[in-house]
Structure formats: structure tokens, C-alpha cells
Amino acid sequence: MRMINTKERSNSRLIACCLVFFSIYSFSVCLAQVKKNLVEFTNPIGKGADPWVIRHNGYYYVCQSNGDINSKGISIRKSDKLSQLGKPVTVWNAPDEGWNSSQIWAPELHYFNKKWYIYYAAGKAGPPYIHQRSGVLESVTDDPQGEYVDKGILNTGTDTVNETGTIWAIDVNVGYIGGKLYAVWSGWEQNATTDKTSQHLYIAEMSNPWTISSARVKISSPDQPWEQGGPLDLNEGPQFLMREGKVFIIYSTRESWTPEYRLAQLKLKDPSKTPLDAGNWEKSGPVFQGTAKVLGTGHASFTQSPDGKEWWIFYHTKKSKTPGWDRDLRLQKFNWRADGSPDFGLPIPAGILIPVPSGEY
């Protein structure tokens, strides 16, 4: 029988201690990484464009068109975490024929009277993209990922000569101001034979979630130096942003296919007076724009953290300086100034660790 000497016994103990130490160290490193993954995230959080998010009953629902500019469907993602996108579920596909048979752009999901409504733009195949109009879908049940029925086209301006009877319009957003429902969108002054046509912002009152009941009012045109200078001057992607009685419209300007895409702001000067008065809106900007590391910030939507303590902006950016619509999705917290206006700061570059929304961890 071989006897183990003192030196061998000491070495064995040392090896055992080392194994225990490295096991604890590895576990600690692993635990730290898991914790970091739970409390921090990095941009981008996904691929695509025109991100729309709404928080409802503890979940975040993200509504997007399926695919690129030639999309023919709409999907909805569901997640209990704002920083993590859920699996997309297709809830509607465009019909084979008709005004909304192709080009499904920038859908938004809203909740009214225990029903969900999707506002979207669609048109015949392009280019040129001269056929875009806006329509509404209504959920059959209170499940946002369930079945929808087509409620038809919105009256975004009258053109008796056009086969739809309406004027070109995209990016419809809706919201209540003073107890009344309003729609705001991007449109043309009149229909044209070229998509190289300037876009403006319009607002109108609605009698229900699928019916515009007043004449449209133009409240913004690309008339400021920071809205001009590219191949096409435009205003688009308007979004109501309301807090503590103040009403803002955050919209995109410049060209979505260039790095100069940016966000601007309209403020309702007197919320007690009608928003259908163009003089009651005050423009400022840009309020959020790209940097050398973040290109083409635009078409944002807004929500709050799971515990309601923070406000977050959800937006898209371009992946390169090359003109086109190859984009990804980004998320970051923003603050409010003393005068009640939003302060979006600067876009955070990709790969930078960001604390997850309050109440998510």
C-alpha cells in the first residue's frame, strides 16, 4: 500500500481549494452576467421601422407591418417587458384587390370601449407611391392578437375625381383632447401623379374610432430651415404626447430614407380651445435628431415603464448613410422640462448598456 506523503497531501488540498475557489468565481461571474442581462439592455432591440407600442393590463403590445415597404400584413407582439419584443402574431393580411391591397405602412394599435383599433396606410403597388390612403381595423374581441374586421377607408380629404374619393394620407394617430376624439396624419394638399410631393400635417375630429366627422385642418408644413434642404420637404409620423393637461404632437421631418430624418414638436398653446385652429399650435425643433453614431432618428411612439414612474421613447434609426429604408428599433428613457415639455436628450449609440425600465426587473 502506497503511503501519501505530507507534500502530496498538501498539494491535494491546494488543488481542492483552487477548484472550490474557481467554481465560486465562475458562479459569481455567471450570476453577475445573468443579473446584468436582467437589469440592462442595449440598442437596437429589434429590426424594422415605424415602431408603435401601447401598454395595457401589464403587457406591452408592439404593432408593425410585416416586412418591407411592400408589406401586405400587420403583426402584433406581446411582452411583459418593454425592453424585450415578443413573438410577432399576424392579425390581418391585405385583400387581393382594392385600395388597401398592398403597401401596408406604419400601423398603430389603440384601445377604445373594450375594442382594439388598428390605423394603417395602404395603397396599390409602387413606385410611385401615389395611392396611399388610411384605413381602420376593429378587433372582434378584446384580444389585441385576435381577429380583426375592416372598418373601411378614412375621409382624409375629399377628391371626387379619385376612385377612392379621398386624398393621399399616411401615419394616422388618434387621441382624446377635451373629451373629443381627434385624428392627426400626414397628407398631401391634393392628389398628384408623382410621390415627389410635399407632405403636411392635418387634424380632424372623429365621431367614433372609424369615422372622421369634420373637415381637415392643416396645422404644419415643412416651412422651417431645419425641415428643408433635402430631396423632398415633408412632415409625417405625428404622435400625440399628453401629460398633466399639456398636449404635444411629436412628428418626423426631413426624409425617412436619409440620415437627416429627425423629430420636431407642435404644442397646443391653449388646450381649453379647439385643436382645429391652426393658430393654436406652436412649432419647435428639432427636438430629437441623429449624431455621427446614430443616424436618422424618427417615427417615434411613447409609453411608460411597468411601474409608471418613467417615460420612454420607441423609435427607429437608419443602419447606414446609404439612402434607403434598412432600419432598426431603439428604446430609451426621456425626461420632462420645468415648462412641461418633453426632453428627449441625445440618441444613445448601439451597444451602450442601458438600465431596463423601472419595475421591469
C-alpha positions as CSV (number, residue, x, y, z in Angstrom):
1,M,0.0,0.0,0.0
2,R,1.4,3.3,-1.1
3,M,1.6,6.0,1.6
4,I,0.7,9.6,0.7
5,N,3.4,11.9,2.0
6,T,2.9,15.3,3.5
7,K,3.8,17.2,0.4
8,E,1.3,15.2,-1.8
9,R,-1.4,15.7,0.8
10,S,-0.7,19.5,0.8
11,N,-0.9,19.6,-3.0
12,S,-4.2,17.8,-3.0
13,R,-5.7,20.2,-0.5
14,L,-4.3,23.1,-2.6
15,I,-5.9,21.7,-5.8
16,A,-9.2,21.1,-4.0
17,C,-9.2,24.7,-2.6
18,C,-8.4,26.0,-6.1
19,L,-11.2,24.1,-7.6
20,V,-13.6,25.4,-5.0
21,F,-12.3,29.0,-5.5
22,F,-12.6,28.8,-9.3
23,S,-16.1,27.2,-9.1
24,I,-17.3,30.0,-6.8
25,Y,-15.6,32.6,-9.0
26,S,-17.2,31.1,-12.2
27,F,-20.6,31.0,-10.5
28,S,-20.2,34.6,-9.4
29,V,-19.2,35.7,-12.9
30,C,-22.2,33.8,-14.3
31,L,-24.6,35.3,-11.7
32,A,-23.3,38.8,-12.5
33,Q,-23.9,38.2,-16.2
34,V,-27.4,37.0,-15.6
35,K,-28.1,40.0,-13.3
36,K,-26.7,42.4,-16.0
37,N,-29.0,40.8,-18.6
38,L,-31.9,41.3,-16.3
39,V,-31.3,44.9,-15.3
40,E,-29.6,46.3,-18.5
41,F,-30.1,46.1,-22.3
42,T,-28.6,47.6,-25.4
43,N,-29.9,49.1,-28.6
44,P,-31.1,48.1,-31.1
45,I,-33.7,45.9,-29.6
46,G,-35.1,44.7,-33.0
47,K,-35.3,45.2,-36.7
48,G,-37.9,47.2,-38.7
49,A,-39.4,50.6,-38.8
50,D,-42.3,52.9,-37.6
51,P,-42.5,51.2,-34.1
52,W,-45.7,51.6,-32.2
53,V,-46.1,50.4,-28.6
54,I,-49.0,50.6,-26.2
55,R,-49.1,49.4,-22.6
56,H,-52.3,47.6,-21.4
57,N,-53.0,45.4,-18.4
58,G,-49.4,44.7,-17.6
59,Y,-48.3,43.9,-21.2
60,Y,-46.7,45.9,-24.0
61,Y,-48.1,45.4,-27.5
62,V,-46.0,46.4,-30.4
63,C,-47.7,46.8,-33.8
64,Q,-45.8,46.7,-37.1
65,S,-46.3,45.9,-40.7
66,N,-44.9,42.6,-41.9
67,G,-41.7,43.1,-43.9
68,D,-40.5,46.0,-46.0
69,I,-42.2,48.9,-47.8
70,N,-44.2,46.4,-49.9
71,S,-45.8,44.8,-46.9
72,K,-49.2,43.1,-47.1
73,G,-49.8,42.3,-43.5
74,I,-49.9,43.5,-39.9
75,S,-48.5,41.8,-36.8
76,I,-48.7,42.4,-33.1
77,R,-46.1,41.4,-30.5
78,K,-46.9,40.9,-26.8
79,S,-44.4,41.1,-23.9
80,D,-44.4,41.8,-20.2
81,K,-41.1,43.6,-20.7
82,L,-40.7,46.9,-22.7
83,S,-37.1,46.1,-23.4
84,Q,-37.8,42.7,-25.0
85,L,-40.0,42.3,-28.0
86,G,-42.5,39.4,-28.0
87,K,-43.1,36.9,-30.8
88,P,-45.0,38.5,-33.8
89,V,-48.5,37.3,-34.5
90,T,-50.1,38.2,-37.8
91,V,-53.5,39.6,-37.1
92,W,-54.5,40.8,-40.6
93,N,-53.5,40.4,-44.2
94,A,-54.3,42.7,-47.0
95,P,-57.0,41.7,-49.6
96,D,-56.0,40.6,-53.1
97,E,-57.8,43.6,-54.6
98,G,-58.9,47.1,-53.7
99,W,-57.4,50.3,-52.4
100,N,-55.6,48.5,-49.5
101,S,-54.2,45.5,-51.3
102,S,-50.5,46.4,-50.8
103,Q,-48.0,48.8,-49.3
104,I,-49.2,48.4,-45.6
105,W,-47.3,51.2,-43.8
106,A,-46.9,52.3,-40.1
107,P,-49.9,50.6,-38.4
108,E,-50.9,51.7,-34.9
109,L,-52.8,49.9,-32.2
110,H,-55.3,51.8,-30.0
111,Y,-57.9,50.7,-27.4
112,F,-61.4,52.2,-27.1
113,N,-64.5,50.9,-25.4
114,K,-63.2,47.4,-25.0
115,K,-62.2,47.1,-28.6
116,W,-58.9,47.4,-30.3
117,Y,-58.4,49.5,-33.4
118,I,-55.5,49.4,-35.9
119,Y,-54.9,52.5,-38.0
120,Y,-52.8,51.9,-41.1
121,A,-51.8,53.2,-44.5
122,A,-52.1,51.2,-47.7
123,G,-52.2,51.5,-51.5
124,K,-51.7,49.9,-54.8
125,A,-48.2,48.6,-55.6
126,G,-45.5,51.2,-56.3
127,P,-43.3,53.0,-57.1
128,P,-44.5,55.7,-57.5
129,Y,-46.3,55.6,-54.1
130,I,-49.2,57.9,-55.1
131,H,-52.1,55.7,-54.0
132,Q,-51.6,55.6,-50.2
133,R,-54.7,56.1,-48.1
134,S,-55.6,55.4,-44.5
135,G,-58.0,52.8,-43.0
136,V,-59.2,51.3,-39.8
137,L,-59.5,47.7,-38.5
138,E,-61.6,46.7,-35.5
139,S,-61.0,43.7,-33.2
140,V,-63.7,41.1,-32.9
141,T,-62.9,40.5,-29.2
142,D,-60.8,42.3,-26.6
143,D,-57.8,40.3,-27.6
144,P,-55.3,42.5,-29.5
145,Q,-53.8,39.5,-31.1
146,G,-57.1,38.1,-32.2
147,E,-59.3,38.6,-35.3
148,Y,-60.0,41.9,-36.9
149,V,-62.6,43.2,-39.3
150,D,-62.1,46.0,-41.9
151,K,-64.0,49.2,-41.0
152,G,-63.0,50.9,-44.3
153,I,-61.2,54.0,-45.5
154,L,-60.9,57.2,-43.6
155,N,-62.0,60.5,-45.1
156,T,-58.7,62.3,-45.0
157,G,-59.7,64.9,-47.6
158,T,-62.2,64.9,-50.4
159,D,-61.3,64.3,-54.1
160,T,-64.4,63.5,-56.2
161,V,-62.2,62.6,-59.2
162,N,-60.2,60.0,-57.4
163,E,-61.6,56.4,-57.3
164,T,-61.4,56.4,-53.5
165,G,-62.9,59.8,-53.2
166,T,-60.1,60.8,-50.8
167,I,-56.7,62.5,-50.7
168,W,-53.3,60.8,-50.1
169,A,-52.7,60.2,-46.4
170,I,-50.5,58.1,-44.1
171,D,-49.5,57.8,-40.5
172,V,-52.8,58.3,-38.8
173,N,-52.7,58.8,-35.0
174,V,-55.6,59.3,-32.7
175,G,-56.2,60.8,-29.2
176,Y,-58.7,62.5,-26.9
177,I,-58.4,66.2,-26.3
178,G,-61.0,67.9,-24.1
179,G,-63.2,64.8,-24.2
180,K,-63.3,64.7,-28.0
181,L,-61.6,62.2,-30.3
182,Y,-59.2,63.6,-32.9
183,A,-57.1,62.1,-35.8
184,V,-53.8,63.6,-36.9
185,W,-52.0,62.5,-40.0
186,S,-49.5,63.2,-42.8
187,G,-51.1,64.1,-46.2
188,W,-50.9,66.0,-49.5
189,E,-52.7,69.2,-50.2
190,Q,-54.1,67.5,-53.3
191,N,-53.5,64.2,-55.1
192,A,-50.6,64.1,-57.5
193,T,-49.1,61.9,-60.2
194,T,-45.7,61.9,-58.5
195,D,-44.7,60.8,-55.0
196,K,-42.1,63.7,-55.0
197,T,-44.9,65.7,-53.3
198,S,-44.5,67.7,-50.1
199,Q,-46.3,66.3,-47.0
200,H,-48.1,68.3,-44.4
201,L,-49.8,67.5,-41.1
202,Y,-53.6,67.6,-40.8
203,I,-56.1,67.2,-37.9
204,A,-59.8,66.5,-37.8
205,E,-62.4,65.5,-35.3
206,M,-63.8,61.9,-35.2
207,S,-67.4,60.9,-34.3
208,N,-66.2,57.3,-33.5
209,P,-62.9,55.4,-33.8
210,W,-63.5,54.7,-37.6
211,T,-65.2,57.9,-38.8
212,I,-63.6,61.3,-39.4
213,S,-66.5,63.8,-39.0
214,S,-65.1,67.2,-39.6
215,A,-63.1,68.9,-42.4
216,R,-59.4,68.5,-42.1
217,V,-57.2,71.4,-40.9
218,K,-53.6,71.8,-41.9
219,I,-51.6,72.5,-38.8
220,S,-48.0,72.1,-40.0
221,S,-46.0,72.4,-43.2
222,P,-42.2,71.9,-43.7
223,D,-41.6,75.6,-43.6
224,Q,-38.6,75.8,-41.2
225,P,-34.9,75.7,-42.3
226,W,-34.4,72.5,-40.3
227,E,-37.3,70.9,-42.1
228,Q,-35.8,71.7,-45.5
229,G,-32.7,71.1,-47.6
230,G,-33.1,67.6,-48.8
231,P,-34.6,66.0,-51.9
232,L,-38.2,66.3,-50.5
233,D,-39.6,68.5,-47.7
234,L,-42.1,66.6,-45.6
235,N,-43.8,66.3,-42.2
236,E,-45.0,62.8,-41.2
237,G,-45.4,60.3,-38.4
238,P,-47.3,62.6,-36.0
239,Q,-47.9,61.3,-32.5
240,F,-49.9,62.8,-29.7
241,L,-48.0,63.1,-26.4
242,M,-50.0,64.3,-23.5
243,R,-49.1,64.8,-19.8
244,E,-50.6,66.9,-17.0
245,G,-53.0,68.7,-19.3
246,K,-50.4,69.7,-21.9
247,V,-50.8,68.4,-25.5
248,F,-47.9,67.9,-27.9
249,I,-47.6,66.4,-31.3
250,I,-44.2,64.9,-31.9
251,Y,-43.6,64.4,-35.7
252,S,-40.9,63.4,-38.1
253,T,-39.4,65.7,-40.7
254,R,-36.8,65.7,-43.5
255,E,-36.6,62.4,-45.4
256,S,-37.1,59.0,-43.9
257,W,-34.6,57.4,-46.3
258,T,-31.7,59.7,-45.3
259,P,-29.6,60.2,-42.1
260,E,-31.2,63.6,-41.7
261,Y,-34.5,62.2,-40.5
262,R,-35.4,63.8,-37.2
263,L,-38.2,64.7,-34.7
264,A,-39.9,68.0,-34.2
265,Q,-42.7,69.2,-32.0
266,L,-46.1,71.0,-32.1
267,K,-47.5,72.3,-28.8
268,L,-51.2,73.1,-28.3
269,K,-50.9,76.6,-26.9
270,D,-54.3,76.6,-25.2
271,P,-55.8,73.1,-24.5
272,S,-59.1,74.7,-23.5
273,K,-59.5,75.9,-27.0
274,T,-60.1,73.8,-30.2
275,P,-57.1,72.0,-31.7
276,L,-58.8,72.5,-35.1
277,D,-57.4,76.1,-35.1
278,A,-54.0,76.1,-36.8
279,G,-53.1,79.2,-34.9
280,N,-53.4,77.3,-31.6
281,W,-50.3,75.2,-32.4
282,E,-46.7,76.3,-31.9
283,K,-43.8,74.6,-33.7
284,S,-40.3,74.0,-32.4
285,G,-37.4,71.7,-33.3
286,P,-35.6,69.7,-34.0
287,V,-36.3,68.0,-30.6
288,F,-34.5,64.7,-31.3
289,Q,-32.0,64.1,-34.1
290,G,-29.2,61.9,-35.1
291,T,-25.5,62.0,-34.3
292,A,-22.4,60.7,-36.0
293,K,-23.1,57.3,-34.4
294,V,-26.9,57.3,-34.6
295,L,-28.5,58.0,-38.0
296,G,-31.9,59.1,-39.0
297,T,-33.9,59.1,-35.7
298,G,-37.6,59.2,-36.5
299,H,-41.2,57.9,-36.3
300,A,-41.4,57.5,-32.6
301,S,-44.1,56.3,-30.2
302,F,-44.2,56.8,-26.4
303,T,-45.1,54.8,-23.3
304,Q,-44.3,54.5,-19.6
305,S,-42.3,51.9,-17.6
306,P,-44.1,49.0,-15.9
307,D,-44.4,50.9,-12.7
308,G,-45.5,54.1,-14.4
309,K,-42.5,56.1,-13.0
310,E,-40.6,56.6,-16.2
311,W,-41.4,57.8,-19.8
312,W,-39.8,56.0,-22.8
313,I,-39.4,56.9,-26.5
314,F,-39.5,54.0,-29.0
315,Y,-38.1,55.0,-32.4
316,H,-36.2,53.8,-35.5
317,T,-32.9,54.7,-37.0
318,K,-31.1,54.0,-40.2
319,K,-28.4,51.3,-40.4
320,S,-26.2,53.2,-42.8
321,K,-25.8,56.6,-44.6
322,T,-26.8,55.0,-47.9
323,P,-30.3,56.2,-48.9
324,G,-32.9,53.5,-48.2
325,W,-35.2,52.0,-45.6
326,D,-32.9,49.5,-43.9
327,R,-33.7,50.4,-40.2
328,D,-33.7,49.1,-36.7
329,L,-35.7,49.7,-33.5
330,R,-34.4,51.6,-30.4
331,L,-35.6,52.5,-27.0
332,Q,-34.6,55.0,-24.4
333,K,-35.9,56.9,-21.4
334,F,-36.7,60.6,-21.6
335,N,-37.5,63.4,-19.1
336,W,-39.7,66.4,-18.8
337,R,-38.6,70.0,-18.5
338,A,-39.9,72.5,-16.0
339,D,-42.2,74.0,-18.5
340,G,-43.9,70.6,-19.1
341,S,-42.3,69.9,-22.5
342,P,-40.5,66.6,-23.2
343,D,-36.7,66.5,-23.1
344,F,-35.5,63.6,-25.3
345,G,-31.8,64.3,-25.0
346,L,-29.4,62.6,-27.4
347,P,-29.9,59.2,-29.0
348,I,-27.8,56.5,-27.3
349,P,-25.4,54.7,-29.5
350,A,-25.7,50.9,-30.2
351,G,-24.0,48.6,-27.7
352,I,-24.2,51.0,-24.7
353,L,-25.7,49.4,-21.6
354,I,-29.0,51.0,-20.6
355,P,-30.9,50.2,-17.3
356,V,-34.2,48.5,-18.1
357,P,-37.4,50.4,-17.4
358,S,-38.3,50.9,-13.8
359,G,-40.3,48.0,-12.5
360,E,-39.2,45.6,-15.2
361,Y,-36.5,43.8,-13.2
